Amino acid sequence: MNEFRIGVTTLVFDGQKVLLGTRLKGRAVGTWGFPGGHVEVGEQLAAAAARELQEETGLIADAFEFVGVANYPEQEDHWVHVNFVVTKWHGVLENREPDVCGEWRWFPLDGLPENITPFHAYILPMYKEHKLFVEV
């Protein structure tokens, strides 16, 4: 293992639709994933989630709820993801990191793409089933 990292991932809903973006670089290129990223040293978890959401999408989170934690050891890096749902937000959706994300799109919950990022595929079921912790 090269590194141990803490990440934040955020579910954002617009009615019965959830926000996903296509990955252009890093792990799982070509798959759809939720907004998120790494926690910086000294940063609070919810602040990291809000920062990543705004940096990536232009959306501003007004309120969060904790979803749960997932331990995700990989071949090269070991990640622990702290997952949130934005319960209130404002702003206009835009792709603020076009070198990292191909596009952001709202998907109906009953029509999600099949190629969701493997390390994000557990987040929506975790939220729906009220699981606070998973080993992925």
Number of C-alpha atoms within 10 A of each C-alpha: 9 9 10 12 15 17 19 25 26 28 23 23 19 13 9 10 16 17 22 25 23 22 23 17 12 8 11 16 13 17 18 27 24 24 24 24 18 18 21 13 7 6 10 10 19 21 15 19 28 23 18 22 25 20 17 21 21 18 19 19 22 11 13 20 14 15 24 18 21 23 16 16 15 14 8 10 12 16 19 18 25 25 28 25 21 20 14 14 15 10 11 10 16 16 19 16 13 14 10 16 22 16 17 22 16 17 16 15 14 8 8 15 12 9 13 20 20 13 17 19 16 15 25 17 11 18 17 9 10 11 14 14 15 14 10 14
